[in-house]
Amino acid sequence: MEQIQRLKSIIDRLRSPGGCPWDLEQTRESLRPFLLEEAHEVSEAILHGDPQKVCEELGDLLMNIFLQARVAEEQKDFTLEKIAEEISDKLIRRHPHVFGDANAENPDDVRKQWERIKQEEKNANGEATEARTTIRSLPASLPALSRADRVGKMVAEVGFDWPDSAGALAKVEEEREELAEALAEGDAAAVEHEIGDLLFAVSSVARKCGVDPETALNRALSRFEDRFRTVDRHLGDRPHASLEELEEWYQQGKWDEGKGQESQG
């Protein structure tokens, strides 16, 4: 904990008179983009599987959390201690099977217990009891594929789901056909509508296969970028090339990628 206190002291000095001009002019709102950026960089480092990079990016994220806490402290809204206190109390309250006498035999029991306690907390705080809402509120900034995955899991809790991935895959084909019809009709609004349905259906296939769709897409994009570097090497200073050439170079990049994986094996 010594280094945690050291970081807090550094942030406090940066935000104190005579500290850093840039840090001193920041507000909760101006720091928000950096907080989001660092969270995404942590996610990317995890995908790359580099523990040292994960450690570095978590440090950047922690710095942003400490900065937000310092700004709030200056405005007398809350403190870093209050943040830690409230999340600690919440974790203890919502894990009575660990810190109390409740029983939870599996992750599904834990999830149901968590939601029940969460609702009890709202009732105790005088918050109006809402009508049954299967699809719970999610952050607006959550990536769309991640949101689709979460929504799919929520409705699956009440039985609105396919028994296996085959049903989800059939839905993808159904949406693909509807998209083809919209394209043939030249209806731009319908095309957007059907593309959204198709992406949602694909996220359901991922969910039924136990795959995180956001992770899968990010890894696919990383592979594409790696392969396209081969295309760039062939292009050189040329502004463009024929599709046949581009495809040939891309396939070469794909082959090189496969050979690299074999050598690592």
C-alpha positions in Angstrom: 0.0 0.0 0.0 3.0 2.3 0.3 3.1 2.8 -3.5 -0.6 3.6 -3.5 -0.1 6.4 -1.0 2.9 7.5 -3.1 0.8 7.8 -6.2 -1.9 9.8 -4.2 0.8 12.2 -3.0 2.1 12.7 -6.5 -1.4 13.5 -7.8 -2.0 15.8 -4.9 1.2 17.7 -5.7 0.4 18.0 -9.4 -3.0 19.5 -8.5 -1.7 21.9 -5.7 -0.5 25.5 -6.2 2.8 25.5 -7.9 2.1 22.1 -9.4 1.6 21.2 -13.1 -0.3 23.8 -15.2 -1.9 21.2 -17.3 -3.1 19.1 -14.4 -4.3 22.2 -12.6 -6.6 23.2 -15.4 -8.3 19.8 -15.8 -11.9 19.2 -14.8 -13.9 16.1 -14.3 -15.4 16.6 -17.8 -12.0 17.4 -19.5 -10.5 14.2 -18.0 -13.3 11.9 -19.1 -11.9 11.2 -22.6 -8.6 10.2 -21.1 -10.3 7.9 -18.6 -12.2 6.2 -21.5 -9.0 6.0 -23.6 -7.0 4.4 -20.9 -9.7 1.8 -20.2 -9.7 0.9 -23.8 -5.9 0.6 -23.8 -6.1 -1.7 -20.8 -8.5 -3.9 -22.8 -6.2 -3.9 -25.8 -3.2 -4.9 -23.7 -5.2 -7.8 -22.2 -6.1 -8.9 -25.8 -2.4 -8.9 -26.7 -1.5 -11.0 -23.7 1.4 -8.9 -22.6 1.4 -8.8 -18.7 3.9 -6.0 -18.6 1.8 -3.9 -21.0 -1.3 -4.7 -18.9 0.5 -3.5 -15.8 1.6 -0.3 -17.5 -1.9 0.5 -18.9 -3.6 -0.3 -15.6 -1.2 2.2 -14.0 -2.4 4.9 -16.5 -6.0 4.0 -15.7 -5.3 4.2 -12.0 -3.7 7.6 -12.4 -6.9 8.8 -14.1 -9.0 7.4 -11.3 -6.9 9.2 -8.7 -7.1 12.4 -10.7 -10.9 12.2 -10.8 -10.9 11.6 -7.0 -8.7 14.6 -6.4 -10.9 16.9 -8.5 -14.0 15.6 -6.5 -12.1 16.2 -3.2 -11.3 19.8 -4.2 -15.0 20.3 -4.9 -15.9 18.6 -1.6 -18.0 16.0 -3.5 -16.2 12.9 -2.2 -12.7 11.6 -1.6 -10.6 8.6 -2.6 -11.2 7.1 0.8 -15.0 7.4 0.2 -14.7 5.7 -3.1 -12.8 2.8 -1.5 -15.2 2.7 1.5 -18.4 2.5 -0.7 -17.1 -0.2 -3.0 -15.8 -2.2 -0.1 -19.2 -2.0 1.7 -21.0 -2.9 -1.6 -18.8 -6.0 -2.2 -19.4 -7.3 1.4 -23.2 -6.6 1.1 -23.5 -8.4 -2.2 -21.4 -11.4 -1.3 -23.2 -12.7 1.8 -22.2 -16.2 0.7 -18.6 -15.2 1.5 -19.0 -12.7 4.3 -22.2 -14.0 5.8 -24.3 -17.1 6.1 -26.0 -17.2 2.7 -25.5 -20.0 0.2 -24.6 -19.6 -3.5 -23.6 -22.9 -5.2 -22.8 -21.6 -8.6 -22.2 -18.4 -10.6 -25.9 -18.2 -11.6 -26.9 -18.2 -7.9 -24.4 -15.5 -7.3 -25.8 -13.3 -10.1 -29.4 -13.7 -9.0 -28.4 -13.0 -5.4 -26.5 -9.9 -6.5 -29.6 -8.5 -8.4 -31.9 -9.3 -5.5 -29.7 -7.4 -3.1 -29.2 -4.6 -5.5 -33.0 -4.1 -5.7 -33.3 -4.3 -1.9 -30.7 -1.5 -1.7 -32.8 0.6 -4.1 -35.9 0.0 -2.0 -34.1 0.9 1.2 -32.9 4.2 -0.4 -36.5 5.1 -1.3 -36.0 4.7 -5.0 -39.3 3.9 -6.8 -39.8 0.2 -7.6 -39.7 -0.1 -11.4 -41.9 -2.3 -13.4 -40.2 -5.6 -14.4 -37.4 -4.8 -16.8 -35.6 -7.7 -18.3 -33.2 -5.5 -20.3 -31.4 -3.5 -17.6 -29.8 -0.2 -18.3 -26.3 -0.2 -19.8 -23.7 2.6 -20.2 -24.3 4.6 -23.4 -20.5 4.5 -24.1 -20.4 0.7 -24.1 -19.3 -0.6 -27.5 -22.3 -1.8 -29.5 -21.1 -5.4 -29.8 -20.5 -5.6 -26.1 -24.0 -4.1 -25.5 -25.5 -6.7 -27.9 -23.8 -9.5 -26.0 -25.1 -8.2 -22.6 -28.6 -7.7 -23.9 -28.6 -11.2 -25.3 -27.6 -12.6 -22.0 -30.2 -10.7 -20.2 -33.1 -11.9 -22.3 -31.7 -15.4 -22.2 -32.2 -15.3 -18.4 -36.0 -15.5 -18.9 -35.7 -18.2 -21.6 -35.7 -15.9 -24.8 -32.9 -17.8 -26.5 -32.0 -20.6 -28.8 -31.2 -24.1 -27.3 -27.9 -24.1 -29.2 -25.7 -22.3 -31.6 -27.4 -23.9 -34.6 -30.6 -21.8 -34.0 -28.6 -18.6 -33.6 -26.7 -19.4 -36.9 -30.0 -20.0 -38.7 -31.1 -16.5 -37.5 -27.9 -15.1 -39.1 -28.9 -16.6 -42.4 -32.4 -15.3 -42.1 -31.1 -11.7 -41.5 -28.6 -12.1 -44.3 -31.4 -12.9 -46.7 -33.4 -9.9 -45.5 -30.4 -7.6 -46.0 -30.0 -8.9 -49.5 -33.7 -8.1 -50.2 -33.2 -4.5 -48.8 -30.1 -4.1 -51.0 -32.0 -5.2 -54.1 -34.8 -2.8 -53.3 -32.3 0.1 -52.8 -33.9 1.1 -49.6 -31.2 2.8 -47.5 -33.2 2.9 -44.3 -34.0 -0.8 -44.6 -30.4 -1.6 -45.3 -29.3 0.1 -42.1 -32.1 -1.7 -40.2 -31.1 -5.1 -41.6 -27.4 -4.6 -41.1 -28.1 -3.9 -37.4 -30.2 -7.0 -37.1 -27.5 -9.1 -38.8 -24.8 -7.8 -36.4 -27.1 -8.5 -33.4 -27.7 -12.1 -34.8 -23.9 -12.6 -35.2 -23.4 -11.5 -31.6 -25.9 -14.2 -30.5 -23.9 -16.9 -32.3 -20.8 -15.7 -30.5 -22.6 -15.8 -27.1 -23.9 -19.3 -27.8 -20.3 -20.4 -28.6 -18.9 -18.8 -25.4 -17.0 -16.2 -27.4 -16.9 -12.5 -26.6 -17.9 -10.7 -29.9 -16.0 -7.5 -29.1 -12.8 -9.5 -28.4 -13.3 -11.6 -31.6 -13.8 -8.6 -33.8 -10.8 -6.8 -32.3 -8.6 -9.8 -32.9 -9.9 -10.1 -36.5 -9.0 -6.5 -37.1 -5.5 -7.0 -35.6 -5.0 -9.9 -38.0 -6.2 -7.9 -40.9 -3.9 -5.0 -40.1 -0.9 -7.4 -39.8 -1.7 -9.0 -43.1 -2.2 -5.6 -44.8 1.4 -4.6 -43.9 2.4 -7.1 -46.6 0.2 -5.2 -49.0 1.8 -1.9 -48.0 5.3 -3.3 -48.6 4.3 -4.3 -52.2 2.5 -1.0 -52.8 5.6 1.1 -51.9 5.0 4.6 -53.3 2.2 3.6 -55.6 -1.1 5.3 -54.7 -3.1 2.1 -55.6 -3.1 -1.2 -57.4 -5.5 -3.5 -59.1 -7.8 -5.6 -56.9 -6.2 -8.8 -58.2 -2.7 -7.6 -57.1 -4.0 -6.4 -53.7 -5.8 -9.7 -53.1 -2.6 -11.6 -54.0 -0.5 -9.6 -51.6 -3.1 -9.9 -48.9 -3.2 -13.7 -49.3 0.6 -13.7 -49.1 0.4 -11.8 -45.8 -2.1 -14.4 -44.6 0.3 -17.2 -45.6 3.2 -15.5 -43.9 1.1 -15.2 -40.7 0.4 -18.9 -40.8 4.0 -19.8 -41.3 4.9 -17.6 -38.4 2.5 -19.4 -36.1 3.9 -22.7 -37.2 7.4 -21.7 -36.3 6.3 -20.6 -32.9 4.7 -23.9 -32.4 
